[in-house]
């Protein structure tokens, strides 16, 4: 089921669209993300440290709820299951932050606050297990380590929930084009601050690096995957991933998509060329069969009423058997090539010509299209008959 070009079906379900990098775009995709986030927080206990440990049934239940409200191609189910895992991770992180923020409170007040923080879907012992894990020295050390890593991220985008994929789709819609948006331009647009707000110092520094890279390498650097100004000046966002593209896009995916699109284009070009050559070949074949003996055609190209046997000095079309390969069963004259013209109250058909049989070579040969008592070649000498055009060949 393809959702391209649609916004809603007859039942009012929103259709979620994806771009050529398998990223969801458009307003319905925002709604799906919001609903998924809420469903994950309400239905998946926080005790699960890894999304892969969550029972498959719980994941499928959430997906079933999504399918009741939205139309999403089943091909993208795994994509959304992966997104659900990230939503669970975010929920655990936020809840852990609130728990650790209670450390400064007195024990009695802290316990009261902890009870208020407990999600409705968590049973008591699972919640206590999660709280104990958050308060452990191991968790605190890991959390501190990740906070230090995040502090090094000085070029955070200003897209909020929109994301690069939706920003790109919006820019394409505004420009009324399907052409790809340059990755550098997309990155710069995604890091612009709102009017009246001071730009992040890290962003200013990054933009200066991009400008220097442009001056050093000129207007074109090569592959947009590995050699553009973003890669040259800032490097990769994370190992294997790309800045200015969005969730789930890696170098491997980008290279594969580019290679795939190239193959598709080559196949389309080759098919177009083959169709043109086939049309030309059919035209030449038709002229070869029909036009070398012009005595039976009038000025308009239609058959005349003269059906005499053609001279052997001219090229005479021959009819081949439709069941014995390469067997010549009769000589004939082409009377009509227009497939829309009627013959015996029926159109001639695109795969056949109307011919006049002048000489029988195999009297008992079966006709291509028998009609009534006319079943063999001898029965139609001197009369019209329909014959497959690929079984008509010119002969001296």
N, C-alpha and C positions, 0 to 999 in steps of 0.2 A: 504494500500500500504506500503510495507516494503522497507526501503532503506538500509538494512544491506548488507554489502559486495559490494555495488556498489559505483562508483565514479561519473559517469555521465550517462544520458540516451541517446537514439538515437538522440534526438534533441539538445544535447549538454548542457542540464541543469545540474548544479552541484547537487549532492545528499548529503544532510546533514545527518550525522550519529549521533546517540546518544548512550551513554553507559548505563549500567544497573542501573544507578542512575538518568536516564532521563536528563543527561547533554550533550549538543552538543560537539562533538569532531571532529578533523580533519580540514584541510585547508578550505573547503567550509563553515564551521561554522564561521570562522574568517571573511570571505567575507560577510556572512549574517549579522554579528554584525556591520560591517562597513556600509553596505548599510542601515540597519535599523537606525543607528545613524544619517546618513545624511537625510533620509526621514523624520524622526521625527522632526529634526531641520527646515527642509524646509516646512513642511506641518502642523505642530501643533503650534498654536499661544502660546506665552509664558504666556499669561494671565491665562492659566489653572494651578491652584495651585495643583490640584489633578488629576492624570491620569484617575480616575473613572468619572470625570466630562467631559472628552473629548467625543464628540459624537461618537457613535458606527460606523457610516458611515465613519468617518475619519480614524478610526482604520482599518476597513475592506478594505479601499482603499489602505492603506499601505501594508496590507497583500496580496492583489491581485497583487501588483507590485512585491513583493517577490516571489510569486508563478510563475510569468512569467520568472524568472531567476533561481530559485532553486526548487528542489524537497524536500519537507518537509512533513512528515506524518501529517495529520490534527489533530492527537492526541496531537501534540505539539504546536498547535496554541495558546492556552492559555498561555503556557510558554513564547512564544515570545511576546504576548501582555503585559505580566508582565515586560519583559525586556524593551519594548518600554517605559513603564512608568518610568523606571530607567533612560533611555536615556533623557527623557524630564526633569527629575529632574536635571540631570547633565547639560543640556543646560541652564536651568534657573539659576543654581548656577554659572556657568561660566560667563554668561551675567551679572548677578548681581555683580560679582566681578569687572568686567570692568566698570560698571556704578559707583560703589562706589569709584573706583580708580580715578575718575574725580573730586572728592570733592575738591582737592587742586588747581584746575585750576580756572581761572577767569570765571565769569558767561558766557560771550560771547563765549569764547573758549570752555567751558564745553558744551554749547548748541550745538555748531557745532559738537563736538565729539559725543554727544548723537544721533544726526541725522545720523551720519555715522554708529553707532552701531545698528540702527534699522533693524531687519530682513525684508526681502522683503515680506514675507508672512503675516506680522503683519500690520493691518490697523492702522492709526494714533492714534485714540482714545484708541485702545487696548494697543498699545505701551506706550502711556502716562500713562495709568492705571498701567501697569507693573512697569514703572519707579517710579511712585509715591509710589507704594507698596514697592519697594526696598529701597527707601529713607526714609521710615517711621521708627520711633523709635522702633516700635514693631519688624520689620524685622531685624534691626541692632542688637537688643538685642539677638534675636534668632540666628543670624549668629555668633555673638561673642561666644555664648554658645556652638554652634556646633564646632567652631574652637578650643575651649578649650578642648572639648571631643576628637577631632582628635589628639591634641597634646599628649594625653595620649596613643595613639597607637604607641608603641615603637618597634613593631615587624612587620612592613609592609613587605610584600613579594616582591621579585624582579622579578616577572613573567610578569609584564606589562599586555598586553592583552591576553597572553597565557592562564592564569588561571590554577587552579589545575587539572581540568578534562582533558584538552589537554596535560598538562605535564604528567599526569598518562598514557594517551594513548600513548604518545611518548616513555615513559620509557618501556611500555609493548612491543611496536613494536621493540625497540632496543634490548630487551632481548628475543624477539621471544616467548612470553608467553602471555597467557590470565589470568594468576594468578593475584589476587589482589595485588596491591603494598601496603606495610605497610604504615599506615597513618603517623607514625613518620618519616619514611624515605622520604615520599613525602613532608612533611612540611619542613624538613631540606634542601632538594634539592631546594625547592621553595624559600628559604631565603638565598641561597648562593650569595655572591657578585661576580661581574666579577673580573677577574684577575687584580691586581694592585690597586683595590679599597678597602679602609678600611671598615671593617664590621661595621654595625650599633651596637652601644653599647647595645641597647635593645636586639638585636639578640644574641649577645655574652652571655648576662645574661640568656636569654631563653634557649640556648643550655646547659648552665651549670645546669640549673634546670632540664632539661630532663635527663642529665647524672646522676644527683643525684637521680632522680626518678628511673632510671634503676638500680642503685646500691642498692636502698632500696627495690625494688619490684622484682628484678630478671629479667630474660629474658622474662617472660610472665606475663601479668597483668590481663588478662581476656578479657572481651568484648571490641572490638575495638571502640565501640560507646561511652562508658562511663568510661572505666577503663584504657585506654592506657596511655602512658607517656605524651602525649600532654594534656589530660584532667587532669591527676594527677598534672602536674607541672604548666600549664598555665591557666587551666580552659576553659570555653567556650568563643568563639569569641564574640558572642552576645547572649542574652537570647534565648535559644532553638536551637542555631546554633552550628556548629562544625568547629573548626580550621582544616585547611589542607584538606578540601573537596571541597569547592567552592560555587558558587552562588546557592541559592535555596535549599541547603541540610540541613535538620534539624535532630535532634535526632529521632523524630517521623518517618520521612521518612526512616532513616537508619535502625531503628528497624523493621519497616514494611517490608522493602526490604529484610532484613536478614531472617525474619520469612517467607516471601513469597518464597524466594529461598529454604529455608529448606523444606517447604511443597512440592514444585515442585520436589526436589530431592527425598523426601520420596515417592511421587506418581510414579516417574520414576522407583525407585528401586522396588516398589510393582508391577508395570506393568511388569518389567523384570522377577520377580519371578513368577508371574501368567502365563506369556507366556511360561516359562520353564515347569511349572507344567502341563499346557494344552498340550504342545507337548509330555510330558511323558505319560499323560493320553491317548492321541490319539494313541501313540505307543503301550501301554498296551492293549487298546481296539482292535487294529488291530491284535495283536498277539492272543488275546483271541478268536476273531472270526475266524481268518484265520489258526492258527497254531495248534489248538487242534485236528483237523482232517487232518493229513498230508498225507493220502493215495492218495489224488488227486493231490499232488504237486510233481514235479520231483526235482532233485538235485539242479537245478538252481532257485527253488522257483516258477517256472511257472506251470500252470495247465497241467496235463496229459490228455490223450484222454479218460480216463476211467470215465464214468458218472454213474456208478451203484449206487443204493441206499445205503447209508452208514449204517453201523451196528448201532443198538440202544445202543450198549455199548460205543460208542464214543460220544463226544459232537458234535452235528449237528447244524450248523447255521440255524436260523429261520428268515423268512421275515415278518416284521410287516406292517400292512396297513398304508398308508400315509394319510388316511382321517378318519379312526376309531382308536382312540388311544388304544394302547396295544393289538390290535387284530392280532393274528398270522394267516397269510394267506397261508404260504407255508414253506416247508423245502427246503434247498438249499445247494450247495457246492460252496465255493469261487473259482472262476476261474482266476481272475485277479484283482490286487489292484493298478497297476501303472496307474495314471490318464492320462498319456500321450498316453497310448496304444489305438489304434483305435478299435471302435466297431460300426458296421454298418456305416463305412466311417467317423465316428466322434470320437473324443477323449472321453474316458470314463468319464472324468471330475473329479475334485478334491473332489467333495462331494459324489461320488458313487463308487461302485465296480461292476465288471462283475461277475455274478453268474450263476450256472446251477440249475434250479428248478427241484428237485427230486420228490417231493410230493406236491400235491395241498391240502390245508386244507379248503379254501373257494374258490370254483371254479369261482364264479362270481366277485371276488375281482378285482378291476381295477389295472392295472399295474402302476408302478411308472413312466415309460416312454413308452407309447404305440407306436407301430411301424407298420404301414400298417394295416393288418387284425389282428395283435396280440394286443389285448386290455385287456384280462382278464387272470388271473393266469392259468386257465385250458388250455389256448391256448399255453402256453410256457413250459409245463411239459416236461422235457427231453431236453430242449434247453437253449441257453444262453439268459440272459436278464440283463439290467442295473438296479441297485437298490441302493437307498440312503444308505450310510454306517452307518448313525445314526439310520436307521430302520432295521439293521441287528443285531440280538442278538444271543448269544450262548444259547443252551438249551440241556438238557439231553435227 
